[in-house]
Amino acid sequence: PFDYLEGGEHRGVFRDYLDLFSARLGVAFEAVPTLESDHATNLWVKTLEYARERRCDFISGAVRTPERETYLNFTNPYFQVTQVLIARSDKPFVSGIEAIQDQPIGTLIGAAITSTLRRDFPRMRLMEMEENQAADALERGEIYAFVVALEHSARFLNERLPNFKVIGKLDYPYPISVAVRNAKLIDELTFVR
């Protein structure tokens, strides 16, 4: 629901925010196509690559990380995402990820939460993977749980019910900002309210 292409058109919540920014700033934004596969994760990795290579000026929705700050500036956050843990339906509910820190945990390739978890739980076995690989990894027991945005978990669970369930919520803020490479543009976007 956040950011996707439909019939070649940029859609989703982040696009709605871009339309507001565009109206406020009096500028038009043009999407830079990065779609080279059907996998949203590959699309995200490609988006970060384009930003790093200066092939695009900004990303409509990204989480600030130290690594990303080496090539991007960030506006004040405009959206909050809740991250949850999905596991097989036979797993118990947990109060937080620290309760299963000795288990292998799956995260999306390139997701900001991965670097946060690595910082806070240096011995945690994190396995980056595509979302479509997570279900199989869960079923085979290769990972105990998979970290995903609450909004994306509904689609994930609908495709594989009754095999999986949400077993917990991460108590980490996941603030979404516009990430830009141009200091002038960041100053303008910072003041959009």
WOURSUL-V598941 format. One line per field, one symbol per residue. psi: psi as a letter, one per 20 degrees, with the letter a starting at -180 (. if undefined). Layout:
psi: ???
This chain:
psi: igorpokipprrghhghhhgggghikqppppopjoiriphghggghghggghjkiqhrphoqppqgghiiiqqprqqiqpppprpprqiiqqqqirhhikijqppqrqpjqhhghghhghmhipnpoprqhihggghghijhqgrppqpghhhggghhhjqkhrrpirqplpqmpprppqiohghhgghhip.
